[in-house]
Amino acid sequence: MAPSFEQLDPETEYDDGEEDIDYSDLREQYDVRMEEGLDTFIVIDGLPKVPPGSKDKLVKFLLRKLTSVGKTKEENVFMPMNESGDMSEGFAFVEYETSAQAAAAVKALHATALDKKHTIAVNKLTDIERYGREGRIDETYKAPEIPAFEEKEHLRWWLGDHEGRDQFVMYKGDNVGVYWNEATTAPEAIVDRQHWTESFVQWSPKGTYLTSMHTQGVQLWGGQNWSRQKRFMHPGVNLVDFSPDERYLTTWSHRAMEIQEGNPVLSVEEDGKNYIIWDVATGKPLRSFVTLDLPGPSVDPEGNPIKKKIQWPAFKWSADAKYVARMTQGQHISVYELPRMNLMDKVSVKIEGVMDFEWCPMNPQRDNVREYEQLFCYWTPEMGSNPAKVGLMSIPSKEIVRTRNLFNVSDAKLHWQSDSSFVCVKVDRHSKSKKSMATNLEIFRVREKGVPVEVVDGLLGTVINFAWEPHGDRFVLITAGEMVAGAAVSPKTAVSFFCPEKAKGNAVGNFKLIRTVDKKNNNAIHWSPNGRFVIVATILNQQSFDLDFWDFDFEGEKEEKERDLTANLQLMGTADHYGVTDVEWDPSGRFVASSASVWKHRMENGYHLYTFSGHLLREEPLEGFKQWLWRPRPERLLSKDEMKNVRKNLREYSKQFEEIDQAKKSSANKAVVESRRRMLEEWLAWRERTEEDLRIEREDYGLRGEISEERLALVVEEDETGEGKEKVVEEIFEEILEETEEVLE
């Protein structure tokens, strides 16, 4: 019988007539590899202990869950019985077809509740053998060491600023800096670091974290010291998206990941995937996905590959982040439940031809609906004799709340109002000959009984941009005429402003046009976060770069035709910013920044800072300027009544901030005065020292010529009282600059 490796001590010298015996072949032959052949097995613990008569029933019940993540069968489930054979031991061994299926079972089924009394624990058998084999577990109990309490940084510390200032991040050159915004002075730097990111930076939705992007993955920064709070390994990551409550994170790379064995964070299950959805608190991946092939041809008629734009975000979050959904264009929408990331009801919502969908941004409050629900809106194109369709679906019931049929549809865009009171479907329609295009708006009144739909048509041209007022019921749209083929100049645009008519009680009247401004070049709409004020801008345009600042609640007198409308529109001011590429409102709605990024062009990069009414506060050209992002704020903790009280007494509250601004101006003036006073004091001190030196020199040498000529400018004489008095000696110099001779006849 051949000896085992343990019986051969490599430290002992055996006299067998040969020197330097190599035991590596024996080590390789007889060393026990516990993982080989066992990576397809899992161990399930926490099962109910049942008699032999109920064992088969329990196995069949367990198989329903086991087969949802992989392929196995009843004979591959081994459930041991106790020594007497009258009761099961409460655990089982299961074999899957592949190791990947076993890994998926561990991730999907671990900590799953079987019933109210039993929650199963699922682990790989190789892990049990690796960490639980003899010698790996200390038989002597040792009390766990509880580390001393260590206070962590407050991640929302900036909200306690006594001046109520907002922060912004600016990315220029290789430097990323976070600054306090100042209305009257230059911004105050909080932190400024080189090479903080490799591509771009991004705030989380509530401003808790600043995200930096790297080749290895994503990092989150926060706290007063701007320390690293979290990191997520995703090789080659390109884009990132947060859930609305910042609890989850989606990362995406255009190249599929290649995960090697032994990776400390990612498993072989993530190999070949593009998307990962993470739990921010634990830093662990919840589930990974591949990028779906987009419909349409992948190559052009000449055989060249066609670049297709992915839809981002591909995974869209419900308002409360209990669900995340992904669309397979033309087929279905897959809704996943958080935090387990399991497919809701184990089947996708089949919607034939679906082109796009959007969740409502706030929990809906439909008329006479008391059960919990989330809504999403979707649309499908015309297929055969079937018309195009827009629908509202309730989740988790999957009930179709409302549908509307549409005809001659070329495209549609879905726009939810921020409070989920309305959803506007911008419908681009073609004529029967398909030679001309027109747009109309289908507005679903979500919170009214039966979800009625109001149609806004008669719009001249095609709508190229649309935006609801945040927390309001007014909107702005931009229309453009038809583009003539081969034209060098884009067609002129028109800006239209809409609001509801006045209605009784809290009802919202029909939407009416307030005003249309023609012959513009505008293409962008940027509402203040709190509504009322809106900027209509022209961005990424070499011929025009204007910004118009509008007020929907101007306090002046209304025109007669607008008496019955819920708005009083007024143009507050205009501004120009050559090469503007981005416009960003701060969270308070007091300031707005326009910027020209080097990512889009290299002409006069930098930023302008304005007040809400368009008054220019600061203009700063910056070489290599890339990004300006205001730091978002979380939801207010004040009740609606408290906010109404603040608005009612706004003038009183604003006084303290006006005093702070005035004090800052005074402090700036004071600094200038102090500098001048200091310079005067230095001059007087120098003069006093000089006079003292002259006095001493006169006493020592008198006026015998030993005093230098320079010092003769100051001569001290004694008056009749014997006190010194100053005498100024004036010297006159004459210099001939030019001589000419002229003969006079």
Steps between C-alpha positions, in 0.01 A plus 500: 500500500642837402565738788294819534662842480456551874704184572801639310672781692688719252728624782633146568801376305437149367809295407388333177816550305379818331549862601253796485182298464220709343162439669301739281351219291382321813362824643303556181381137486387453857399850614121504547325767294165546661369733230537264205162352409319679782450846350159398364372416852326732743401447865159619622463552875206617709248253353215371718562162663237258366422126537568259210140524381530876439851494356395454136246781528766734643744409220240576232415831669871586513549409133266780392748753632809305392394466137422873471875574481646187341445140390479222757265212581359310793769230508766772522360621835642307795331568834667304787298341783609478864650184653162360602358574154180658628579863417702696243807696611379838371747536213549362148758465224403597143691441176457729198613441142763776502698700755349822363151373587619414851644849542175654377303290750714625788449862398127470430384264778719585798295645789172412324196444723330162448222586743450717808725279715774385261756702304754299303874563474659394170877456458738329261621161617853602405473795739388271782795270433747785458410693813359224719748214455700370792762744622320804363266536798630575847339263750558746786238773528633851490275791574478736201693821531271799477691790346482838667234732372629713219292798403456532125477815297158654452425458132256793487709747695477769230128548571591662832671800342378803696492713186289248307753481218505233232801306375611412151769281346718631219722285278769690309819359353610218729349659812167434664394749768196546725408861586261706709302731276525869585267764361732799529852355513704226334400142593663353810690175432429213741713234331702495177672181382695396195401185307198442724320334209597351165196599296232706680340564840137463604293580811260248650131610478489641856854639496637255758780364281732630229571226246836461328561268206807279457621213284457259792155624605303769679580683826267705722634792706340702778521643848670820612845354425393366160614151584415192293173352623441212256658338197355262242718283281389505137787472250467748213192674644358776276173619658333499840142559620354524853158401627295803621565415868876435443472143633589333171740564214518385139836486319554426130795429275478477122738204506400181674689435825766231526503368856783276616483239774581639841348845438424637851170666399367362172426134428502299181132585469598856401737378229384615157246747643473878440267621776527456877240616752658563842383544857668824606491424875677163474699566184395160360356424155134398497477382139675540166372515142623509143430781253208411277539519125318803364249439220589582143789402270848487653680581171429745217455393134878532451572261787623761747383464863226740610554674833184480708427726795403312815206624705627642830403427763415152380369409847236748617401536867154540648447809718557310827775271355302185585511404132742536214396420144670430172344500153571258220392721212206364306438211740457552875591689818675307779419630849735397784426526872756654733708410692508137380490597131260215421277528194152600617263202473788319321383630164549820299209727408436426135415812300526428130692767310583712808735786403551691825375527859542734797420457872304774675752713696291516819264258674168536313184602682225394265137575574342241735807273492616401849724203421872541451603542138759643264420603143691495176398640163590324173426529131488261205509588126252412231527134399301385200143617542546564874541866602780637715419489869593682821432323828528541876576183701475455877770298680495247665147413382595545130157655444461721192368825649446692176573461129462731202517410133695725261526505120765605246767501772867536407639539850395576856671633814377458858524792747387455863426804715714491818204439737357223275182704449537500120682311229534668162551286192658703219374332183667566164252423225549473126250577229353219293752575227778507767638820348424731794521474878299651786497461879224492757503446876296231676483597870383228742351647821616216727341612828156572360222243490530270201830661391356730232722603206524857373628561148702810413529537123523781248874533565690653210799283412656204676560513875873459560496556878246482782531553877253504791532751782640317809226463763267696275253461215648730235728409213716642222561354157715591201387435144699509177402515138591233250869469418566561131740243355842649438429822694805644674299672774262325739137615488381761745326381814203625700460486880150442638391540864196313638308502828158381623192716517369596842259242643293459815663351809816298448405392149736565209336661199567436133845590369513823301770676301630812677739630236717390208832668423595451134821526298730365767789252495428348843526124546525444878263550798629515859251544785598618845485204746218674689307606190378848403822607319621346175794556267449447128848467349690430181779252560757335272436756228773703332269774371289560810568462873233696687326429832153642573386517865121474542274540804160324500371687809601858430359729769402774259161557342356230272392554144127479441521182292687321780254579782361146508841327488712377791812686386633849438789460256783753487847503343737604781825520305721360229865399493760379252758230562704414195538125450269404789459122527329450838263685734471399869264641767608481862264309737363820655408658167689820589793452263564343162829412332558478126818333380697418187667160529820397326338161440277661236720776357821688580387861464483729804447223752386605847184598687263790574302534823163680497222580741159346433401818315800499264732747675863399434692449826823347378669406174808279508679359192684179591736302280411131488160554669289180491217488755293710738246314717300644790477273803138374534312529827278233661128551550391771740399388849249783536130426472286672236357737761848594621612568142194718443587695814857553375374628164252728677774655714777478242590867525572466872712189451690655211617794713755291687650372176507852355685613812755221450551603136539863601747402772706313243506808276598713797770252597639517148506883517643480850786286372591769245489773765709294739759439228527873426521585871778245545695650209460851648621382840804338339580827318467707818719257690768517230489879502535508878801268486661714229456822702648332805803388298549857373481641852763260626726567204477879554595467862801287413635691204331835489467676167868476396444338168511146631129459434428346164340707227188286506443590863528872433142474375400504866667760729406555861535853646437634847246769552509759774355251752776255432264244352577348169297593197503356155636699209445393145787575263381533139743421221443611141659313210517628144558271204540598135303260288572642155675799335419637154639795300283700265625786278263791481518725195 
